[in-house]
């Protein structure tokens, strides 16, 4: 039988992820797809401390903040359009109350700094090699917060610059956490405002830098999410309606490749059991007061308790509340 697609083979990794592994995800929105899925499946995860970040310079700046456990001060915040914000953070951290904005930022930095110190894996997803710099200071920002374009310069950084700053960063990370393993990914989401050629030039720049780093550091590896989307799926059926972001079906496919390549056997066996309970907890009955639904609740609660007896690290408190509310 003829083969009608080019299937990307995932290389074998030197390490495996267990349910006891600490996993920290930083970078583009692709880290949210995988990181938040692992979070829901009850893995020990920390996802995007500063929110979604697209360029490698901002990811580097964020990690340096975590290594230093560097708190933000009031003077670090800016005000625009009714909200306080930080140029290090995604708009999800913005708030109309300055004190609450600062508290949220610093609490997350402190928690993530402690998490990074003990984490086993750091996943870094780069989306674009183009950066926005404040015209006044030259600072690379993680988010422009809808400020007028006149405040920024926009440029493509080169692979040499990326490699240089990450060689220093990785040495600092290993001093901070000697057992840390780093897995790079290249986001398959296209940055179309740069045009087709501009997007490919940006992705190629990132890919060259990533592979130079992977070849330099034995604690670094690469997961080919970009290649899975571009060469394996390669069909607009697997894109969202904007034809730039990836569809849920594509995320599911990449997740399947990811878990089979990186999860250990015990985790692979446990994931379907956790998924079954999560699906049951999301069930919305036609009649919440019926005897049949009450019997269903009892069965699912018993299943949760039985699984927790076998795996005490599992926490289904959120799902219990969800199930008992019946809404």
C-alpha positions in Angstrom: 0.0 0.0 0.0 1.3 3.4 -0.9 2.0 5.9 1.9 0.2 9.2 1.5 1.8 11.2 4.2 5.3 11.7 5.7 5.2 10.6 9.3 7.7 12.3 11.6 9.5 9.8 13.8 10.2 11.1 17.3 13.8 10.5 18.4 14.3 8.5 21.6 15.0 10.7 24.7 17.6 9.9 27.4 15.0 10.7 30.1 11.4 9.8 31.1 8.8 11.9 32.8 7.0 10.3 35.8 4.1 11.6 37.9 6.7 12.6 40.5 8.6 14.8 38.1 8.4 18.6 38.5 7.7 20.2 35.1 8.0 23.9 34.3 6.7 25.3 31.0 7.7 28.7 29.6 7.2 30.4 26.2 4.7 30.6 23.4 1.0 29.6 23.6 2.1 26.1 22.6 3.4 25.6 26.1 -0.1 26.3 27.3 -1.5 23.5 25.2 0.8 20.8 26.6 1.5 22.3 30.0 -2.1 22.9 31.0 -3.0 19.5 29.7 -0.4 17.9 32.0 -1.6 20.1 34.8 -5.2 18.9 34.4 -3.9 15.3 34.3 -2.4 16.0 37.8 1.3 16.1 36.9 3.4 18.5 39.0 3.5 21.5 36.7 4.1 25.2 36.6 3.0 26.9 33.4 4.0 30.3 32.1 4.9 32.3 35.2 4.9 35.5 33.2 2.1 34.5 30.9 2.5 33.6 27.2 5.8 34.8 25.8 6.8 34.5 22.2 10.5 35.5 21.7 13.6 33.8 23.3 15.0 37.0 24.7 11.9 37.6 26.9 11.9 33.9 27.9 15.6 34.3 29.0 14.8 37.5 30.9 11.9 35.7 32.7 14.1 32.8 33.7 16.7 35.2 35.1 14.0 36.7 37.3 13.1 33.3 38.6 16.7 32.4 39.3 17.1 35.6 41.3 13.6 35.3 42.8 13.5 39.0 41.9 10.4 40.8 43.2 8.9 43.6 41.2 8.4 47.1 42.8 5.7 49.6 42.2 8.0 51.7 40.0 8.4 48.6 37.7 4.7 48.9 36.7 3.3 51.1 34.0 -0.2 52.5 33.5 -2.1 52.6 30.3 -5.8 52.5 29.3 -7.0 52.0 32.8 -4.7 49.1 33.8 -1.4 48.6 35.5 1.0 46.3 33.7 4.6 45.0 33.4 6.6 44.8 30.2 7.8 41.4 31.5 4.3 40.0 31.6 1.3 39.0 29.4 -1.8 41.1 29.6 -3.4 38.4 31.8 -1.4 39.9 34.7 -2.7 43.4 34.1 -5.1 44.9 36.7 -6.9 48.2 37.4 -5.6 48.0 41.0 -1.9 48.5 41.2 -1.5 46.7 44.5 -3.3 43.6 43.3 -1.4 43.6 40.1 1.9 43.7 42.0 0.8 41.0 44.5 -0.2 38.6 41.7 3.1 39.1 39.9 5.3 38.7 43.0 3.4 35.7 44.4 3.7 33.9 41.1 7.5 34.7 40.8 8.2 33.4 44.3 6.2 30.2 43.9 7.8 29.5 40.5 11.3 30.3 41.7 10.9 27.6 44.4 9.4 25.2 41.8 12.2 25.8 39.3 14.8 25.1 42.0 13.4 21.5 42.4 12.0 20.9 38.9 13.3 18.0 36.8 12.3 19.3 33.4 12.1 22.8 31.9 10.2 23.1 28.6 10.9 26.1 26.5 8.8 26.9 23.4 9.9 29.7 21.1 7.4 31.3 18.7 9.3 34.1 16.9 12.8 35.5 16.6 11.4 39.0 16.2 11.4 41.3 19.2 9.8 44.6 20.2 12.2 47.0 21.9 11.3 50.1 23.8 12.5 52.9 21.5 13.5 55.0 24.6 15.6 52.3 26.4 16.2 49.4 24.0 14.5 47.0 26.5 13.0 43.9 24.8 9.4 43.6 26.0 7.4 40.4 26.4 4.1 42.2 25.4 3.3 45.6 24.0 0.1 46.0 25.9 -1.6 47.7 22.9 0.6 50.8 23.2 1.1 52.7 19.9 3.8 51.3 17.6 5.8 54.6 17.8 7.0 53.5 21.3 8.8 50.4 19.9 11.4 49.2 17.4 10.8 45.9 15.8 13.7 43.7 14.6 14.8 40.1 13.9 17.5 38.8 16.2 20.0 36.3 14.8 20.8 32.8 15.9 24.3 33.8 17.2 22.7 36.2 19.6 20.2 33.6 20.8 23.0 31.0 21.3 25.2 33.4 23.2 22.6 34.5 25.7 21.3 30.9 26.2 24.8 29.4 26.8 25.2 31.8 29.7 21.6 31.2 30.9 21.9 27.4 30.8 25.1 27.5 32.9 23.2 29.7 35.4 20.2 27.4 35.4 22.5 24.4 36.2 24.1 26.2 39.1 20.6 27.0 40.4 19.3 23.4 39.8 22.0 20.9 38.8 19.6 18.1 37.9 17.5 20.2 35.4 16.8 18.8 31.9 15.8 21.3 29.2 13.5 20.4 26.3 13.2 22.9 23.6 10.3 23.1 21.1 9.5 25.4 18.2 6.0 26.6 18.1 4.0 25.6 15.0 1.8 28.7 15.3 2.7 31.0 12.3 3.4 34.7 12.8 1.7 35.8 9.6 2.0 39.5 10.0 5.7 39.1 8.9 4.5 37.4 5.7 5.2 33.9 4.6 8.9 34.4 4.0 9.3 36.5 7.2 7.7 33.8 9.2 9.9 31.1 7.8 13.0 33.2 8.3 12.1 33.7 11.9 11.4 30.0 12.5 14.6 29.0 10.8 16.6 31.4 13.0 15.1 29.8 16.1 15.6 26.3 14.8 19.3 26.8 14.1 19.8 28.3 17.5 18.0 25.5 19.3 20.0 22.8 17.6 23.3 24.5 18.3 22.3 24.6 22.0 21.1 20.9 22.0 24.4 19.8 20.5 26.3 21.8 23.1 24.5 20.8 26.3 24.0 17.1 27.2 21.1 18.1 29.5 19.2 19.7 26.5 17.0 18.0 23.9 14.5 19.0 21.2 10.9 17.8 20.7 9.7 18.3 17.1 6.3 19.8 17.5 6.9 22.2 14.6 7.8 19.3 12.2 4.8 17.3 13.4 2.5 20.1 12.2 4.4 21.2 9.1 5.4 17.8 7.7 3.3 15.1 9.3 -0.2 16.7 9.5 0.4 19.3 6.7 -3.2 20.0 6.0 -5.5 23.0 6.8 -7.9 20.6 8.5 -5.5 20.8 11.4 -5.6 24.5 11.7 -8.0 26.7 13.6 -10.4 29.1 11.8 -7.7 31.8 11.5 -5.5 29.3 9.6 -2.6 30.2 11.8 -3.1 28.6 15.1 -3.5 24.8 15.4 -6.8 23.0 16.0 -7.8 20.8 18.9 -7.3 17.8 16.7 -3.7 18.8 16.0 -3.0 19.4 19.7 -4.4 16.0 20.5 -2.1 14.4 17.8 1.0 16.2 19.1 0.1 15.4 22.7 -0.2 11.7 21.8 3.3 11.8 20.2 4.6 13.8 23.2 3.3 11.4 25.9 4.5 8.3 24.0 8.0 9.7 23.6 8.5 11.1 27.1 6.2 9.6 29.7 7.4 6.5 31.6 5.3 3.3 31.5 3.6 4.0 34.9 2.5 7.4 33.8 1.2 6.1 30.5 -0.9 3.6 32.3 -2.2 6.2 34.8 -3.1 8.9 32.3 -6.2 7.1 30.9 -7.5 6.4 34.4 -7.2 10.0 35.4 -8.8 11.1 32.1 -11.7 8.8 32.8 -12.4 10.5 36.1 -12.0 13.9 34.7 -14.5 13.1 32.0 -17.0 11.7 34.5 -16.6 14.8 36.7 -17.5 17.0 33.7 -20.7 15.1 33.1 -23.8 17.4 33.3 -27.0 15.5 34.1 -30.5 16.2 32.7 -31.9 15.8 36.2 -29.4 16.5 39.0 -31.9 15.4 41.6 -32.5 11.9 40.1 -31.6 8.7 41.8 -29.6 7.6 38.8 -27.4 10.7 39.0 -26.9 10.3 42.7 -25.8 6.7 42.1 -23.4 8.0 39.4 -21.9 10.5 41.8 -21.3 7.8 44.4 -19.6 5.6 41.9 -17.3 8.3 40.5 -16.4 9.5 44.1 -15.6 5.8 45.0 -13.4 5.6 41.8 -11.6 8.8 42.9 -10.9 7.4 46.3 -9.7 4.0 45.0 -7.3 5.7 42.6 -6.0 8.0 45.3 -5.3 5.0 47.6 -3.1 3.6 44.9 -1.6 7.0 44.0 -1.7 9.3 47.1 -0.2 12.2 45.2 -3.4 12.6 43.1 -5.7 15.5 44.2 -9.3 15.3 42.9 -10.7 18.0 45.3 -11.6 20.3 42.4 -13.3 17.4 40.5 -15.2 16.4 43.6 -16.6 19.9 44.0 -17.4 20.0 40.3 -19.2 16.6 40.5 -21.2 17.4 43.6 -22.4 20.7 42.3 -24.0 18.9 39.4 -23.9 22.1 37.3 
